[in-house]
Amino acid sequence: MKIAIRNGRLIDPASGSDRQVDVFIAAGRIVAIGEAPSGWHGNRDIDASGCIVAPGLVDLAVHVKRGTLATEMAAAAAGGVTSMVCSPDTDPVLDEPGLVDMLRWRAQSFHGARLHPLGALTKELAGEQLAELSKLSLAGCIAFSQADKPIVDHQVLLRAMQYATTFGFAVWLRPEETHLAKGGVAHEGEMATRLGLAGIPSSAEIIALATHLELARVTGTRLHVCRVSTADAVEMLREAKRRGIRVSADVAVHQLHLTDVDIGHFDTQCRLTPPLRSARDRDALRAGVLDGTIDAIVSDHTPRPDGSKQLPFAEAAPGASGLETLLSLTLRFADAVGVDPAQALAWITQRPAGVANLSAGRIALDAPADLCVFDATAYRIVNRAGLRSAGKNSPFLGYELPGVVRATVAGGHIAYELAA
């Protein structure tokens, strides 16, 4: 399909481009920026007047199940996401090459976002025996992770990192010390005490992160720290980068807006992993994003069925749908800290693409035609009916947020277009 995106403001953080210009797409790639190619005859024109034309969003933290892949791909397109990294805790776990092949084939059949799977670091994510990392890499896994299931035996983790380093694989880990976090459902602090909820102390993240960073230092592993949530962890990452440890990090976008106070009267929409932390933690996370200590903002998209949220807080399933609010919440954060749209877009396009080593997150000649057209001045109210994800759960239900996606082009196909 030949597509022309006309009259839009092109913002490409990777090149620093910010100008009014047309974009032309053919055979899944960008064939011209500015003037149309000689003899151009397009199939479709997208009028981007008053809109920003940006690289398609790159989301490093998406949880999907095979039965809901179609709805989550639709949610990604509606949110402007054209590249998403899938956690290995699917059902079944991504610890066999055949399972990875099947998931990638199904995702490709939807002509939507490019799905990049993380392989399981250990078989069944049990933390005992290494998965066949080389075979999983050949099947298309871009890195290896334990999702939300830590490796308790540090000898196993050491060997996993040594093996990964030998073959140049990256290891993605969420730091949480299992025994300190056991039974906890909220940030350990005044709010949890007042509500009578079992707490997860900040030390659970800090102690695990210290272990991960030290093992990364001695093995030389490329470590990506997933969903940082505490102020002390941000400072540890800042120091690790100063010391030359090969580490990157991301933060869930809801952590930049909400705190444990937002749990209110046991609002299960705010039952998340890691938990919402204190205002001090939130402010440190914001500072970490602004100074580059934290490399990327992610949705941590974890859709849940209604029944799993309509329970007492401690029994409710943690997680929230986030693909469709990632752009809006990033723009809202940028406005709160006085950052321009180009820098805000870098956190959800260029920089996460760099973390995952993907050829995405940029607008350039002959680059893949993955683009998001959105109106930064328009607002919409987040509601259940408007969410395409199978999970209608979000802590931002009822919020009025900026940034309305008008069209998403993924691989040269129009994956989403807002009805007039």
C-alpha positions in Angstrom: 0.0 0.0 0.0 1.2 3.5 -0.8 0.3 6.1 1.9 0.9 9.8 2.0 0.7 11.6 5.4 0.2 15.2 4.6 0.3 18.6 6.5 1.6 17.2 9.8 4.3 18.4 12.1 7.0 15.7 11.9 8.9 15.2 15.2 11.7 12.7 15.1 13.7 12.7 18.4 16.4 10.4 16.8 17.4 13.0 14.2 16.2 16.1 16.1 13.8 16.9 13.2 10.8 19.1 14.0 9.2 20.6 10.9 6.0 20.8 8.8 6.5 18.2 6.1 4.8 15.3 4.2 5.8 11.7 4.6 5.4 9.1 1.8 5.2 5.3 2.4 5.5 2.4 0.0 6.2 -1.3 0.4 6.3 -1.0 4.2 9.0 1.7 4.2 9.4 5.4 4.2 10.3 6.3 0.6 10.3 10.2 0.8 10.0 13.0 3.3 9.0 16.4 1.9 8.5 16.1 -1.8 6.6 13.2 -3.3 8.7 10.6 -5.3 8.6 11.0 -9.0 5.4 9.6 -10.5 3.8 9.1 -7.1 0.3 7.6 -7.1 -0.9 6.8 -3.6 -3.6 4.5 -2.4 -4.4 6.6 0.7 -3.9 10.1 2.0 -3.9 10.8 5.8 -4.6 14.4 6.6 -2.4 15.2 9.6 -3.3 18.9 9.8 -2.9 20.2 13.3 -1.3 16.9 14.3 2.1 15.6 15.2 3.6 12.8 13.1 5.9 10.8 15.3 7.7 7.5 15.2 5.5 4.6 16.3 5.8 4.1 20.1 8.1 1.4 21.4 6.8 -0.3 24.6 9.2 -2.5 26.5 6.8 -4.0 29.0 3.7 -5.7 27.6 2.1 -8.8 29.1 -0.1 -10.8 26.7 -1.8 -14.2 26.8 -2.4 -16.2 23.6 -6.1 -16.0 23.9 -6.2 -12.2 24.0 -3.4 -11.5 21.5 -5.9 -10.0 19.0 -7.4 -7.6 21.4 -4.0 -6.5 22.8 -2.7 -5.9 19.3 -5.7 -3.7 18.6 -5.1 -1.9 21.9 -1.5 -1.3 20.8 -2.6 0.2 17.5 -5.1 2.5 19.2 -2.4 3.7 21.5 0.1 4.4 18.7 2.3 1.6 19.7 4.1 -0.1 16.7 6.8 -2.1 18.6 6.1 -4.0 21.8 8.4 -6.2 23.8 6.4 -9.2 25.2 7.2 -10.6 28.6 7.9 -14.4 28.7 5.2 -15.1 31.2 2.7 -16.1 28.5 0.6 -19.3 28.8 2.6 -21.4 28.3 5.9 -19.8 29.2 8.2 -18.8 26.3 10.9 -21.3 27.1 10.7 -23.3 23.9 11.6 -22.1 20.4 8.3 -23.5 18.9 6.3 -21.4 21.3 8.2 -18.3 20.3 7.7 -19.1 16.6 3.9 -19.6 17.1 3.5 -16.3 19.0 5.4 -14.3 16.5 3.5 -15.8 13.5 0.2 -15.0 15.2 1.2 -11.5 15.9 2.4 -10.9 12.3 -1.0 -12.1 11.0 -2.7 -9.1 12.5 -0.6 -6.5 10.5 -0.2 -4.4 13.6 2.6 -3.8 16.1 5.8 -5.7 15.7 6.0 -8.1 18.7 9.5 -8.8 20.1 9.4 -11.6 22.6 11.6 -11.9 25.7 12.7 -15.5 26.2 12.5 -17.2 29.6 15.8 -17.1 31.4 15.0 -20.3 33.2 12.7 -23.2 32.2 9.1 -22.5 33.2 10.5 -19.4 34.9 11.1 -21.7 37.9 14.6 -20.2 38.6 16.3 -23.6 38.7 17.5 -24.7 35.2 18.6 -22.4 32.4 16.4 -22.4 29.3 18.0 -23.0 25.9 18.9 -19.4 25.4 20.7 -19.9 22.0 17.8 -21.7 20.4 15.4 -19.1 21.8 17.5 -16.3 20.4 17.5 -18.0 16.9 13.7 -18.2 17.2 13.5 -14.4 17.6 13.9 -13.6 21.3 15.6 -10.2 21.8 16.7 -10.8 25.4 16.0 -13.0 28.4 13.9 -12.3 31.5 12.2 -13.9 34.5 9.2 -11.6 34.2 8.0 -11.1 37.8 9.4 -14.3 39.1 12.9 -13.7 40.7 15.7 -16.3 40.7 16.1 -17.0 44.4 19.3 -19.0 44.0 22.0 -16.5 43.1 24.3 -19.3 41.9 21.8 -19.9 39.1 21.5 -16.2 38.3 25.3 -15.9 38.2 25.5 -18.8 35.7 22.7 -17.4 33.6 24.5 -14.1 33.4 27.8 -15.7 32.5 26.1 -17.7 29.8 24.3 -14.7 28.5 27.5 -12.6 28.4 29.3 -15.3 26.4 26.8 -15.1 23.6 26.1 -11.4 23.9 22.6 -11.7 25.2 21.0 -9.1 27.4 19.3 -10.0 30.7 16.2 -8.1 31.8 15.3 -8.4 35.5 12.8 -6.7 37.8 14.5 -6.4 41.2 12.6 -7.8 44.1 13.8 -9.8 47.1 11.3 -12.6 47.4 11.3 -13.1 51.1 11.0 -9.4 52.0 8.2 -8.9 49.5 6.3 -12.1 50.5 2.7 -11.5 51.2 2.9 -7.8 50.5 0.3 -6.0 48.4 1.1 -2.3 48.9 4.1 0.0 49.6 5.2 -0.4 53.2 4.4 3.0 54.7 1.8 5.1 56.5 -0.9 4.4 53.9 -0.6 0.6 54.1 -0.5 0.7 57.9 -3.7 2.8 58.0 -5.5 0.5 55.7 -4.2 -2.7 57.4 -2.5 -3.9 54.2 0.7 -6.0 54.2 3.5 -3.9 52.9 6.4 -4.4 50.5 9.3 -2.4 51.8 11.6 -0.4 49.5 14.4 -2.6 50.7 13.0 -5.5 48.8 13.8 -3.7 45.5 17.1 -2.2 46.8 18.6 -5.4 48.0 17.7 -7.3 44.8 19.0 -4.5 42.7 22.3 -4.4 44.5 22.7 -8.1 43.8 21.8 -7.7 40.1 24.2 -4.8 39.6 27.1 -6.6 41.3 26.6 -9.7 39.2 26.3 -7.6 36.1 29.6 -5.9 37.1 31.6 -9.2 37.6 30.1 -10.9 34.5 30.0 -7.9 32.1 26.3 -8.7 31.3 24.1 -6.2 29.6 21.5 -5.7 32.3 18.2 -4.0 31.9 16.4 -3.2 35.1 12.6 -3.3 34.6 10.1 -1.1 36.3 12.2 0.8 38.9 9.9 2.1 41.7 12.1 3.5 44.5 14.2 6.6 45.1 17.2 4.7 46.4 17.1 2.4 43.4 17.4 5.4 41.1 20.4 6.6 43.0 22.0 3.2 42.8 21.5 3.1 39.0 22.9 6.6 38.7 26.1 5.4 40.5 26.3 2.2 38.5 26.2 4.1 35.3 29.0 6.4 36.6 31.0 3.2 37.3 30.6 1.9 33.8 28.3 -1.0 34.6 26.4 -1.9 31.4 22.9 -1.2 32.8 19.8 0.5 31.5 16.4 0.9 33.2 12.7 1.7 32.6 9.8 2.9 34.7 6.1 2.3 34.4 4.4 5.5 33.4 1.8 5.3 36.2 4.7 5.5 38.7 5.4 9.0 37.4 1.9 10.2 38.3 0.5 8.2 41.2 1.6 7.4 44.8 0.4 5.0 47.5 -2.1 7.6 48.6 -4.0 7.0 45.4 -5.0 3.6 46.8 -7.7 5.6 48.6 -10.3 3.3 50.0 -8.9 0.0 48.7 -9.1 0.9 45.0 -8.0 -2.3 43.3 -7.3 -0.4 40.1 -4.2 0.8 41.9 -3.2 -2.8 42.9 0.0 -2.9 40.9 3.4 -4.6 40.7 5.7 -3.1 41.9 3.3 -1.2 44.2 2.7 2.6 44.0 5.3 4.1 46.2 5.6 7.4 48.2 5.7 10.9 46.8 9.4 11.0 47.5 9.9 7.9 45.3 7.7 9.4 42.6 9.7 12.6 42.5 13.0 10.7 42.4 11.7 8.6 39.5 10.8 11.8 37.6 14.2 13.2 38.2 15.7 9.9 37.0 13.9 10.1 33.7 14.9 13.8 33.2 18.6 13.2 33.8 18.8 10.0 31.8 19.3 7.6 34.7 16.1 5.9 33.6 16.3 5.2 29.9 12.6 4.6 29.0 9.0 4.9 30.0 6.8 1.8 29.6 3.2 1.0 30.0 3.6 -2.2 32.0 0.5 -3.4 30.2 -1.1 -6.2 32.3 -4.7 -6.6 31.4 -6.9 -8.4 33.9 -10.4 -9.8 33.7 -13.0 -7.8 35.7 -13.5 -10.7 38.2 -9.9 -10.6 39.3 -10.3 -6.9 40.2 -13.7 -7.1 41.9 -12.2 -8.6 45.0 -10.8 -7.3 48.3 -7.6 -5.3 47.7 -5.2 -8.0 49.0 -6.9 -10.7 46.9 -7.2 -8.7 43.6 -4.8 -9.5 40.8 -2.1 -6.8 40.3 -1.8 -5.0 37.0 -3.5 -2.5 34.7 -4.0 -2.0 31.0 -1.6 0.6 29.7 -1.0 0.4 26.0 -3.8 2.9 25.2 -2.7 5.5 27.8 1.1 5.4 27.4 1.3 8.3 25.0 -1.3 10.5 26.9 0.4 9.9 30.3 3.8 10.6 28.9 2.5 13.9 27.4 0.9 14.7 30.8 4.2 14.0 32.6 6.1 16.2 30.1 3.7 19.0 30.7 4.0 18.7 34.5 7.9 18.9 34.3 8.1 21.5 31.5 9.5 19.3 28.8 8.8 19.8 25.1 7.1 17.1 22.9 10.3 16.0 21.2 12.0 15.1 24.5 8.8 13.4 25.7 8.6 11.3 22.6 12.2 10.2 22.9 11.3 8.4 26.2 8.7 6.2 24.3 10.3 5.9 20.9 14.0 6.4 20.3 15.4 5.5 23.7 13.4 2.3 24.3 14.3 1.2 20.8 18.0 1.7 21.7 17.6 -0.3 24.9 16.1 -3.2 23.0 18.4 -2.8 20.0 15.5 -2.5 17.6 15.4 -0.8 14.2 12.5 1.3 15.3 11.6 4.6 17.0 12.8 6.9 14.1 11.5 8.5 11.0 14.1 8.4 8.2 14.4 7.5 4.5 14.1 3.7 4.0 13.3 3.2 7.7 10.3 0.9 8.5 7.0 2.7 8.1 6.0 2.7 11.7 4.3 6.0 12.6 1.9 7.5 15.0 -0.3 10.6 14.1 -1.8 12.3 17.1 -3.4 15.5 18.2 -1.5 16.7 21.2 -4.0 19.5 21.9 -7.0 17.2 22.0 -8.2 15.6 25.2 -10.2 12.4 25.9 -11.7 10.8 28.9 -10.5 7.3 29.7 -13.4 5.0 30.1 -14.0 1.3 30.0 -16.0 1.4 26.7 -13.2 3.2 24.9 -10.5 0.6 25.8 -9.9 -2.0 23.2 -7.8 -4.2 25.5 -9.5 -7.3 26.9 -8.7 -5.8 30.3 -10.8 -2.8 31.1 -8.8 -2.0 34.3 -6.8 1.2 34.7 -6.1 3.5 37.6 -6.9 6.4 35.2 -10.5 5.5 34.5 -12.4 8.8 34.5 -9.3 11.0 33.9 -9.2 13.5 31.1 -5.9 13.1 29.3 -4.1 14.9 26.5 -3.1 13.3 23.2 -5.6 11.6 20.8 -4.2 9.2 18.3 -5.7 9.9 14.9 -3.9 7.1 13.0 -1.2 4.4 13.4 0.8 3.0 10.5 2.6 -0.2 11.3 4.8 -1.9 8.7 3.2 0.3 6.0 -0.3 -0.8 6.9 -2.9 1.5 8.5 -3.3 -0.4 11.8 -5.7 2.1 13.3 -7.6 5.2 12.2 -9.9 7.2 14.3 -13.4 7.4 12.9 -14.4 10.9 11.8 
